[in-house]
Amino acid sequence: MVHRPLRHSLRPLPALHDDWLERISGTLKDPTLDRSHFCREILCEIAYPEYVVNYDTALVDPKIPLGTRLALSTLDPRHVTLEPEYYADCDDEKFQRVKPLLWLWYSFDRLPVGGQNVELGVRFRRLLAPHIFKSVGERFKAFQHVEFSYGYNIECGDDVVVHRHVLLDDRGGIKIGNKVSISDYANIYSHTHSIVDQKDVTNATTVLEDGVRITYHATVFAGVKVGLDSMVGAMAVATKDVRPHHVNVGIPAKSVRVKPNAPNTTPDRLHTSHEREHKS
Ligand SMILES: CC(C)(COP(=O)(O)OP(=O)(O)OC[C@H]1O[C@@H](n2cnc3c(N)ncnc32)[C@H](O)[C@@H]1OP(=O)(O)O)[C@@H](O)C(=O)NCCC(=O)NCCS
């Protein structure tokens, strides 16, 4: 293995980036902000700039194609429904407060200005996260196409990285510690359905402790605690708790080793596959 830290000195970007982000950050600080109007305004500027000035009249202008008027109308989050709004356990008051920012986040990711535009996207999502999550620490980093259930049920520590296309289903709550990394296409669930009656839903808080790495395409089930500094391997399904410092792989995920840097006090410490074979 070669140590390859991320590069930091890329070409400087136009000041427009900072100006736009500062405007968003400043506007979000206003506790009386009409978040739906704000979301619509920002999206209109970056998606349909020609309608910024006459947005309201354009909506009812028969000369503008119906589909265009529909698309314009959906820039306003009050004119769309999101899946969690159909859930019986959704706290409507909390959700309606975060919905405009979730809609802004998702819609930005689908425009040329957003999506794979790393620097702007990471900084933009870092501004939105504290206004959506229950709590979030320093240097939060999310790449494109991350999705949430409620958003308001996420507690997140410092230096958390969430990679592209991750699902954070926080219906029952997700607690994420410091220095946690969640890789591409991973799914973290916190609700489950009865095998008899699909409408019988159990919510359970899922916990990813400090230093956890959930690797690509892995899934963590509702209520599972992934222990300190442990790792869930690619494509694994963690149906039960993962012990601290362990590496769990497969379906259902089972421990294949303890990380070599684990403290000597780590329980069930198995060093080599030879030892594993003789213990199992
Ligand atoms: C979790 C992971 C790091 C484990 O690596 P490791 O500790 O070096 O484990 P090994 O390669 O020695 O594998 C141990 C055993 O588990 C199996 N195994 C390893 N990863 C597996 C996986 N994702 N799914 C199923 N089995 C797996 C191996 O085949 C091996 O089985 P064997 O003992 O029967 O031969 C690695 O498999 C993985 O999933 N990597 C994902 C990519 C990655 O590096 N992510 C981190 C940053 S996003």
The ligand as an SDF file (V2000), in Angstrom:
LIG
                    3D

 48 50  0  0  0  0  0  0  0  0999 V2000
  -12.7830   -4.6330    4.4690 C   0  0  0  0  0  0  0  0  0  0  0  0
  -11.5130   -4.8590    3.7060 C   0  0  0  0  0  0  0  0  0  0  0  0
  -10.6370   -3.6040    3.8260 C   0  0  0  0  0  0  0  0  0  0  0  0
  -10.8420   -6.0710    4.3350 C   0  0  0  0  0  0  0  0  0  0  0  0
   -9.5270   -6.1610    3.9390 O   0  0  0  0  0  0  0  0  0  0  0  0
   -8.4850   -7.1100    4.7120 P   0  0  0  0  0  0  0  0  0  0  0  0
   -8.5550   -6.8500    6.1870 O   0  0  0  0  0  0  0  0  0  0  0  0
   -7.1820   -6.9210    4.0490 O   0  0  0  0  0  0  0  0  0  0  0  0
   -9.0680   -8.5510    4.5110 O   0  0  0  0  0  0  0  0  0  0  0  0
   -8.5110   -9.7250    3.5940 P   0  0  0  0  0  0  0  0  0  0  0  0
   -8.3870   -9.2290    2.1940 O   0  0  0  0  0  0  0  0  0  0  0  0
   -7.3290  -10.3330    4.2510 O   0  0  0  0  0  0  0  0  0  0  0  0
   -9.7260  -10.7290    3.6300 O   0  0  0  0  0  0  0  0  0  0  0  0
  -10.0080  -11.5580    4.7440 C   0  0  0  0  0  0  0  0  0  0  0  0
  -11.0620  -12.5370    4.2830 C   0  0  0  0  0  0  0  0  0  0  0  0
  -12.3050  -11.8540    4.0620 O   0  0  0  0  0  0  0  0  0  0  0  0
  -12.7070  -11.9520    2.7000 C   0  0  0  0  0  0  0  0  0  0  0  0
  -13.1870  -10.6410    2.3040 N   0  0  0  0  0  0  0  0  0  0  0  0
  -12.4770   -9.4850    2.2840 C   0  0  0  0  0  0  0  0  0  0  0  0
  -13.2600   -8.4770    1.9150 N   0  0  0  0  0  0  0  0  0  0  0  0
  -14.4790   -8.9980    1.6910 C   0  0  0  0  0  0  0  0  0  0  0  0
  -15.6970   -8.4310    1.2990 C   0  0  0  0  0  0  0  0  0  0  0  0
  -15.8190   -7.1030    1.0890 N   0  0  0  0  0  0  0  0  0  0  0  0
  -16.7680   -9.2320    1.1740 N   0  0  0  0  0  0  0  0  0  0  0  0
  -16.6590  -10.5660    1.4280 C   0  0  0  0  0  0  0  0  0  0  0  0
  -15.5060  -11.1600    1.8070 N   0  0  0  0  0  0  0  0  0  0  0  0
  -14.4320  -10.3710    1.9420 C   0  0  0  0  0  0  0  0  0  0  0  0
  -11.4630  -12.3720    1.9410 C   0  0  0  0  0  0  0  0  0  0  0  0
  -11.7760  -13.0810    0.7790 O   0  0  0  0  0  0  0  0  0  0  0  0
  -10.7570  -13.2290    2.9660 C   0  0  0  0  0  0  0  0  0  0  0  0
  -11.3810  -14.4660    3.0230 O   0  0  0  0  0  0  0  0  0  0  0  0
  -10.5020  -15.8350    3.2330 P   0  0  0  0  0  0  0  0  0  0  0  0
   -9.8220  -15.6570    4.5710 O   0  0  0  0  0  0  0  0  0  0  0  0
  -11.5370  -16.9010    3.2060 O   0  0  0  0  0  0  0  0  0  0  0  0
   -9.5520  -15.8680    2.1060 O   0  0  0  0  0  0  0  0  0  0  0  0
  -11.7240   -5.0670    2.2160 C   0  0  0  0  0  0  0  0  0  0  0  0
  -12.1080   -6.3060    1.8850 O   0  0  0  0  0  0  0  0  0  0  0  0
  -12.7890   -4.1620    1.6260 C   0  0  0  0  0  0  0  0  0  0  0  0
  -13.9790   -4.4310    1.6710 O   0  0  0  0  0  0  0  0  0  0  0  0
  -12.3020   -3.1240    1.0380 N   0  0  0  0  0  0  0  0  0  0  0  0
  -13.1930   -2.1570    0.4610 C   0  0  0  0  0  0  0  0  0  0  0  0
  -12.4270   -1.1150   -0.2200 C   0  0  0  0  0  0  0  0  0  0  0  0
  -11.7010   -0.2780    0.7410 C   0  0  0  0  0  0  0  0  0  0  0  0
  -10.5040   -0.3660    0.8290 O   0  0  0  0  0  0  0  0  0  0  0  0
  -12.3920    0.5600    1.4190 N   0  0  0  0  0  0  0  0  0  0  0  0
  -11.8140    1.4540    2.3440 C   0  0  0  0  0  0  0  0  0  0  0  0
  -11.8890    2.8300    1.8800 C   0  0  0  0  0  0  0  0  0  0  0  0
  -13.3820    3.2750    1.2040 S   0  0  0  0  0  0  0  0  0  0  0  0
  1  2  1  0
  2  3  1  0
  2  4  1  0
  2 36  1  0
  4  5  1  0
  5  6  1  0
  6  7  2  0
  6  8  1  0
  6  9  1  0
  9 10  1  0
 10 11  2  0
 10 12  1  0
 10 13  1  0
 13 14  1  0
 14 15  1  0
 15 16  1  0
 15 30  1  0
 16 17  1  0
 17 18  1  0
 17 28  1  0
 18 19  1  0
 18 27  1  0
 19 20  2  0
 20 21  1  0
 21 22  1  0
 21 27  2  0
 22 23  1  0
 22 24  2  0
 24 25  1  0
 25 26  2  0
 26 27  1  0
 28 29  1  0
 28 30  1  0
 30 31  1  0
 31 32  1  0
 32 33  2  0
 32 34  1  0
 32 35  1  0
 36 37  1  0
 36 38  1  0
 38 39  2  0
 38 40  1  0
 40 41  1  0
 41 42  1  0
 42 43  1  0
 43 44  2  0
 43 45  1  0
 45 46  1  0
 46 47  1  0
 47 48  1  0
M  END
$$$$
